[in-house]
Amino acid sequence: MAINCGIVGLPNVGKSTIFSALSGAAAEAANYPFCTINPNVGIVNVPDERLVKLTELFKPQKTIPATVEFVDIAGLVSGASKGEGLGNQFLSHIREVGVIAQVVRCFEDPGIIHVNNRIDPESDMETINIELALADLETLGKRRERAERTLKVQARDEKKAAETTLAALDKIGPVLEQGKPARSVTLNDEERAAVYDCHFITLKPQLYVCNVDEAGMRAAAAGSESPFVGAVKKRAAAEGSGAVCICGKFEAELADISSPEEKLAFLTDLGLTESGLGSLVHAAYRLLGLRTFFTAGADECRAWTIHAGDTAPRAAGVIHTDFEKGFIKAEVYSCEDIVQYGSEAKIKEAGKYRIEGKEYLVQDGDVMFFKFNV
C-alpha cells in the first residue's frame, strides 16, 4: 500500500521546487506562473530508522522500504473551477490522488513573483479551498440529477440507493456552498459508499506545507515560527489537518548527502530531528491512520504499510492474498525488542517473542513472521 500524494497550490509558490527536493525527480521550476503543465511524478522511500536498525542487525541481501508517490500538479488560480488558468486539467489530475499536500508560500522575497502580488497565506489557502469546493459542487449537481432520475425507476433497490445518495448530497451541498470541504461533513458508511463514485476532491485528506526560506526553517526548528506559518497552522488545526514546514533549499542540499552520519549532522546543525520529507510523510501517515509493520530475515528486511486496527490476517494479506486466506498464526515481536536484545534468540529468552492469532491487532513497529496453509 503506497501513499499517493498530490502537491497543489497557487502558481509559483514553490510546488515544483519542493517536489524536486523531496523526490529527487526533475521538475521544471521557474519564476513565472504555470511552468508546470503536465504533472510530474516521483516515487520516494519512506524514511524509517527502524528499518535501518533491522538491516544493521540482519544484514539481509536486500532492504525494501515503504514508498510514497508524489505528484506535482499544475497551479490553481481563482476561477479554476470554471476553467481559468489550467483549471480543468488541474482538477482532473487532483481527483486521482489519495491525499492532498497544499503548498503555501510563507516567506517574502521581492525577486520571486506571487500570482496575487502579495504574501497572504490565509488568502491563498482560501482561494484553493473555495475552488476545490466549487468544482465539487459542479460534480454534486450532476450526481443529483442522476439520482433524481433513478427515483422514477420502479425497482425498489435502485430507488433506495438513490434516496441514500440524495441524503448524502443534501448534507454535503450546503457545506460546499460555504466554500468548506466535504470531509467536514459527517457521513455514515452507507452514505459514504453512495457518493464514492463522485470522487469529491474535498473529501480527500489534506495537509498544508509551509514553504519557508532558510530563516523561516531555522525559526520553526527553534519553536519560533513566523506569523505566516502561524496562520497556516491555525487554519490547519481548525480543519483537523496537519501542517509541516519545508525549505526546498535545505531539502535539496540534504538529498545530495549520501552518508547517513553526515545527513544527521546536517539536520542537527539546523536544529532539526528529521527531514522535510520525513515530516511530510509521517504527517500523512497520521492523517490517514496508517501504520508500519516489518518482515525481517537474512534474505530481506521490508517495511509494509497497513491501516490502524488491521488484524494479523489482514496484514498478512498485504504481503500476499494466500497469506490471509490460509492464515494460521503470526510470530511477533517489536522493533524496540530486537534493538534492545540484539537477536531473536535473546528476545525469546526474555519472553518477548509472542504467538498471535486471527484477532490480533497489528501494532506500529511490529516485526512479524506469518504461518499459513492453502
C-alpha positions as CSV (number, residue, x, y, z in Angstrom):
1,M,0.0,0.0,0.0
2,A,1.7,3.2,-1.2
3,I,0.6,6.7,-0.4
4,N,-0.3,8.8,-3.5
5,C,0.2,12.4,-2.6
6,G,-0.7,15.3,-4.9
7,I,1.3,18.6,-4.3
8,V,-1.0,21.5,-5.1
9,G,-1.2,25.2,-4.5
10,L,-1.3,28.6,-6.3
11,P,1.0,29.0,-9.3
12,N,4.6,29.9,-8.4
13,V,4.5,29.2,-4.7
14,G,7.3,26.6,-4.9
15,K,5.5,23.4,-5.6
16,S,7.9,22.2,-8.2
17,T,11.0,23.2,-6.2
18,I,9.7,21.2,-3.2
19,F,8.7,18.3,-5.3
20,S,12.2,18.1,-6.9
21,A,13.9,18.4,-3.5
22,L,11.7,15.7,-1.9
23,S,11.7,13.2,-4.7
24,G,15.0,13.8,-6.5
25,A,13.0,13.8,-9.7
26,A,13.4,16.7,-12.1
27,A,10.5,19.1,-12.4
28,E,10.5,22.4,-14.3
29,A,10.7,25.3,-11.8
30,A,10.6,28.9,-13.0
31,N,9.9,32.4,-11.7
32,Y,6.5,32.7,-13.5
33,P,3.1,31.1,-13.2
34,F,2.1,27.8,-14.9
35,C,5.5,26.5,-15.6
36,T,4.2,23.1,-14.6
37,I,1.6,21.9,-17.2
38,N,1.7,18.1,-17.1
39,P,2.0,16.5,-13.6
40,N,5.5,15.4,-12.6
41,V,5.6,12.1,-10.7
42,G,8.3,10.9,-8.3
43,I,8.4,7.8,-6.1
44,V,10.4,8.1,-2.9
45,N,11.3,5.8,0.0
46,V,9.7,6.4,3.4
47,P,12.4,7.4,5.9
48,D,12.3,4.9,8.8
49,E,15.1,4.5,11.3
50,R,13.6,1.2,12.5
51,L,14.2,-0.4,9.1
52,V,17.7,0.9,9.2
53,K,18.2,-0.8,12.6
54,L,16.8,-4.1,11.3
55,T,19.1,-4.0,8.3
56,E,22.1,-3.5,10.5
57,L,21.1,-6.5,12.7
58,F,20.0,-9.0,10.0
59,K,22.4,-7.9,7.2
60,P,19.9,-9.0,4.5
61,Q,20.5,-9.4,0.8
62,K,18.1,-6.6,0.2
63,T,16.2,-3.9,2.1
64,I,12.8,-2.7,0.8
65,P,11.3,0.4,2.4
66,A,7.7,1.6,2.1
67,T,7.2,4.2,-0.7
68,V,5.3,7.4,-1.3
69,E,4.3,8.7,-4.8
70,F,4.4,12.4,-5.1
71,V,2.6,14.1,-8.0
72,D,3.4,17.8,-8.7
73,I,0.2,19.2,-10.2
74,A,-0.2,22.5,-12.2
75,G,-1.0,25.6,-10.1
76,L,-4.6,26.6,-9.4
77,V,-6.0,30.1,-9.6
78,S,-9.3,31.8,-8.7
79,G,-11.8,30.7,-11.3
80,A,-10.2,27.3,-12.0
81,S,-13.5,25.5,-11.3
82,K,-14.8,27.5,-14.4
83,G,-11.7,26.7,-16.5
84,E,-9.4,29.6,-15.6
85,G,-5.7,29.0,-15.9
86,L,-5.2,25.3,-16.2
87,G,-8.2,24.7,-14.1
88,N,-10.0,21.7,-15.7
89,Q,-6.7,20.0,-16.3
90,F,-5.6,20.6,-12.8
91,L,-8.8,19.3,-11.3
92,S,-8.7,16.1,-13.4
93,H,-5.2,15.3,-12.0
94,I,-6.1,16.1,-8.4
95,R,-9.0,13.7,-8.4
96,E,-6.6,10.8,-9.0
97,V,-4.5,11.3,-5.8
98,G,-5.2,9.9,-2.3
99,V,-4.1,12.8,-0.2
100,I,-3.6,16.4,-0.9
101,A,-0.5,18.4,0.2
102,Q,-1.3,22.1,-0.3
103,V,1.9,24.2,-0.6
104,V,1.5,27.7,0.9
105,R,4.2,30.3,0.5
106,C,5.3,31.6,3.9
107,F,8.3,33.8,3.0
108,E,8.8,37.2,1.4
109,D,11.2,37.7,-1.5
110,P,10.6,40.6,-3.9
111,G,12.6,38.7,-6.5
112,I,10.0,35.9,-6.7
113,I,6.7,36.7,-8.3
114,H,3.5,35.9,-6.4
115,V,0.4,35.5,-8.6
116,N,-1.6,37.9,-6.4
117,N,1.4,40.3,-5.9
118,R,1.3,39.8,-2.1
119,I,2.2,37.3,0.6
120,D,-1.0,36.3,2.4
121,P,-1.2,32.6,3.3
122,E,-4.7,32.7,4.6
123,S,-6.0,34.2,1.4
124,D,-4.0,31.7,-0.7
125,M,-5.5,28.8,1.3
126,E,-9.0,30.2,0.9
127,T,-8.6,30.5,-2.9
128,I,-7.5,26.9,-3.2
129,N,-10.2,25.5,-0.9
130,I,-13.0,27.6,-2.5
131,E,-12.1,26.5,-6.0
132,L,-12.0,22.8,-4.9
133,A,-15.4,23.2,-3.2
134,L,-16.8,24.9,-6.3
135,A,-15.5,22.0,-8.5
136,D,-17.2,19.5,-6.2
137,L,-20.4,21.5,-6.3
138,E,-20.5,21.0,-10.1
139,T,-19.9,17.3,-9.6
140,L,-22.6,17.2,-6.9
141,G,-25.2,18.8,-9.3
142,K,-24.6,16.2,-12.0
143,R,-24.8,13.3,-9.5
144,R,-28.0,14.8,-8.0
145,E,-29.7,14.8,-11.5
146,R,-28.8,11.2,-12.0
147,A,-30.1,10.1,-8.6
148,E,-33.3,12.0,-9.1
149,R,-33.9,10.2,-12.4
150,T,-33.3,6.9,-10.7
151,L,-36.0,7.7,-8.2
152,K,-38.5,7.5,-11.0
153,V,-37.5,3.9,-11.6
154,Q,-39.8,1.3,-10.1
155,A,-37.1,-1.1,-8.9
156,R,-37.2,-0.9,-5.1
157,D,-33.4,-1.5,-4.5
158,E,-32.4,1.2,-7.0
159,K,-34.8,3.7,-5.5
160,K,-33.5,3.0,-2.0
161,A,-29.9,3.5,-3.2
162,A,-30.9,6.8,-4.9
163,E,-32.5,8.0,-1.7
164,T,-29.3,7.3,0.3
165,T,-27.3,9.2,-2.3
166,L,-29.6,12.2,-2.2
167,A,-29.5,12.2,1.6
168,A,-25.7,12.3,1.5
169,L,-25.7,15.0,-1.2
170,D,-28.2,17.1,0.9
171,K,-25.6,17.0,3.7
172,I,-22.6,17.9,1.5
173,G,-24.2,20.6,-0.7
174,P,-24.7,23.4,1.9
175,V,-21.2,22.9,3.2
176,L,-19.6,23.2,-0.3
177,E,-21.7,26.3,-0.9
178,Q,-19.9,27.9,2.0
179,G,-16.6,27.1,0.5
180,K,-15.9,24.4,3.1
181,P,-14.7,20.8,2.4
182,A,-16.9,17.8,2.1
183,R,-14.7,16.0,4.6
184,S,-16.1,18.2,7.3
185,V,-19.5,16.5,6.9
186,T,-20.3,13.5,9.0
187,L,-21.4,10.7,6.7
188,N,-22.3,7.1,7.8
189,D,-20.7,4.2,5.9
190,E,-23.7,3.7,3.7
191,E,-23.8,7.4,2.7
192,R,-20.1,7.5,2.0
193,A,-20.3,4.4,-0.2
194,A,-23.2,6.0,-2.1
195,V,-21.2,9.1,-3.1
196,Y,-17.9,7.2,-3.7
197,D,-18.4,7.4,-7.4
198,C,-18.5,11.3,-7.2
199,H,-14.8,11.3,-6.3
200,F,-15.2,14.6,-4.4
201,I,-11.9,16.3,-4.2
202,T,-12.7,17.9,-0.8
203,L,-13.4,14.5,0.7
204,K,-9.7,13.7,0.3
205,P,-7.5,14.2,3.4
206,Q,-5.4,17.4,3.1
207,L,-2.1,18.6,4.6
208,Y,-0.6,22.0,4.5
209,V,3.1,22.5,3.6
210,C,4.5,25.8,4.7
211,N,7.1,26.7,2.1
212,V,9.7,28.7,4.2
213,D,13.1,30.2,3.5
214,E,16.3,29.4,5.4
215,A,15.5,31.9,8.2
216,G,12.0,30.5,8.5
217,M,13.2,26.9,8.7
218,R,15.6,27.8,11.5
219,A,13.0,29.7,13.3
220,A,10.5,26.8,13.0
221,A,13.1,24.4,14.3
222,A,13.7,26.7,17.3
223,G,10.0,26.8,18.0
224,S,9.7,30.5,16.9
225,E,7.5,30.3,13.8
226,S,6.7,33.3,11.7
227,P,3.2,34.9,11.6
228,F,2.8,33.3,8.1
229,V,3.5,29.8,9.5
230,G,1.3,30.5,12.5
231,A,-1.6,31.5,10.3
232,V,-1.3,28.2,8.3
233,K,-1.1,26.1,11.4
234,K,-4.1,27.8,12.9
235,R,-6.2,27.1,9.8
236,A,-5.0,23.5,9.6
237,A,-5.8,22.8,13.3
238,A,-9.3,24.2,12.7
239,E,-9.8,21.8,9.9
240,G,-8.3,18.8,11.7
241,S,-5.5,18.8,9.2
242,G,-1.7,18.7,9.7
243,A,0.9,21.3,8.8
244,V,4.6,20.9,8.2
245,C,7.4,23.4,7.3
246,I,9.7,22.6,4.4
247,C,12.6,24.6,3.0
248,G,13.3,23.5,-0.6
249,K,16.9,24.7,-0.4
250,F,17.6,22.6,2.7
251,E,15.9,19.5,1.3
252,A,17.9,19.8,-2.0
253,E,21.2,20.1,0.0
254,L,20.2,17.1,2.2
255,A,19.3,15.0,-0.8
256,D,22.9,15.5,-2.1
257,I,24.4,13.9,1.1
258,S,24.8,10.2,0.8
259,S,26.3,9.4,4.2
260,P,23.6,8.8,7.0
261,E,26.0,10.2,9.5
262,E,26.5,13.4,7.5
263,K,22.8,13.7,7.0
264,L,22.2,13.5,10.7
265,A,24.9,16.1,11.3
266,F,23.4,18.4,8.7
267,L,19.9,18.2,10.4
268,T,21.4,18.6,13.9
269,D,23.2,21.7,12.8
270,L,19.8,23.2,11.7
271,G,18.1,22.1,14.9
272,L,16.0,19.5,13.1
273,T,15.2,16.0,14.1
274,E,14.0,14.8,10.7
275,S,14.0,15.9,7.1
276,G,11.1,17.8,5.5
277,L,10.3,14.6,3.6
278,G,10.1,12.6,6.8
279,S,7.9,15.3,8.4
280,L,5.5,15.3,5.4
281,V,5.3,11.5,5.1
282,H,4.8,11.0,8.8
283,A,2.1,13.7,8.9
284,A,0.4,11.9,6.0
285,Y,0.6,8.6,7.9
286,R,-1.0,10.1,11.0
287,L,-3.7,11.8,8.9
288,L,-4.6,8.6,7.1
289,G,-4.3,6.4,10.1
290,L,-1.6,4.3,8.6
291,R,0.9,2.0,10.5
292,T,4.0,0.1,9.5
293,F,5.0,-3.4,10.3
294,F,8.2,-5.2,9.2
295,T,9.3,-8.6,8.0
296,A,13.0,-9.4,8.7
297,G,15.5,-12.1,7.8
298,A,18.7,-12.9,6.0
299,D,17.0,-12.6,2.6
300,E,15.1,-9.4,3.1
301,C,14.1,-6.7,5.5
302,R,11.0,-4.9,4.4
303,A,8.5,-2.3,5.6
304,W,4.8,-2.8,5.0
305,T,2.0,-0.2,5.3
306,I,-1.4,-1.1,6.8
307,H,-4.3,0.8,8.4
308,A,-4.5,1.2,12.2
309,G,-6.8,-1.5,13.5
310,D,-5.9,-4.1,10.9
311,T,-5.8,-7.7,12.2
312,A,-2.9,-10.1,11.7
313,P,-4.6,-11.9,8.7
314,R,-5.3,-8.5,7.0
315,A,-1.6,-7.6,7.5
316,A,-0.6,-10.9,6.0
317,G,-2.8,-10.2,3.0
318,V,-0.8,-7.1,2.2
319,I,2.2,-9.4,1.5
320,H,0.1,-12.0,-0.4
321,T,-3.6,-12.8,-0.6
322,D,-2.8,-16.5,0.1
323,F,-1.2,-15.5,3.4
324,E,-4.6,-14.0,4.5
325,K,-6.7,-16.9,3.2
326,G,-4.7,-19.6,4.8
327,F,-3.6,-17.7,7.9
328,I,-2.7,-19.9,10.9
329,K,-0.7,-17.7,13.3
330,A,1.8,-14.9,13.5
331,E,5.1,-14.8,15.4
332,V,5.6,-11.3,16.6
333,Y,8.0,-9.0,18.5
334,S,8.6,-5.3,18.4
335,C,11.4,-3.3,16.8
336,E,12.3,-2.0,20.2
337,D,12.8,-5.5,21.5
338,I,15.2,-6.5,18.7
339,V,17.2,-3.3,19.2
340,Q,17.3,-3.9,22.9
341,Y,18.1,-7.6,22.9
342,G,20.1,-7.8,19.7
343,S,18.7,-11.2,18.4
344,E,15.5,-13.2,18.1
345,A,17.0,-15.9,20.4
346,K,17.5,-13.4,23.2
347,I,14.0,-12.0,22.6
348,K,12.7,-15.5,23.2
349,E,14.8,-15.9,26.3
350,A,13.3,-12.6,27.7
351,G,9.8,-13.9,27.0
352,K,9.1,-11.1,24.4
353,Y,8.5,-13.4,21.4
354,R,4.8,-13.9,21.0
355,I,2.4,-16.1,19.1
356,E,-0.7,-14.2,17.9
357,G,-3.9,-15.4,16.3
358,K,-6.5,-14.1,13.9
359,E,-7.9,-11.4,16.3
360,Y,-4.5,-9.8,17.0
361,L,-4.5,-6.1,16.1
362,V,-1.1,-5.3,14.5
363,Q,0.8,-2.6,16.2
364,D,3.1,0.0,14.6
365,G,6.6,-1.3,14.6
366,D,5.8,-5.0,14.9
367,V,8.2,-7.4,13.3
368,M,6.1,-10.4,12.1
369,F,6.5,-13.9,10.6
370,F,3.4,-15.5,9.3
371,K,2.4,-19.2,9.2
372,F,-0.2,-20.1,6.7
373,N,-1.7,-23.1,4.8
374,V,-3.5,-23.0,1.5
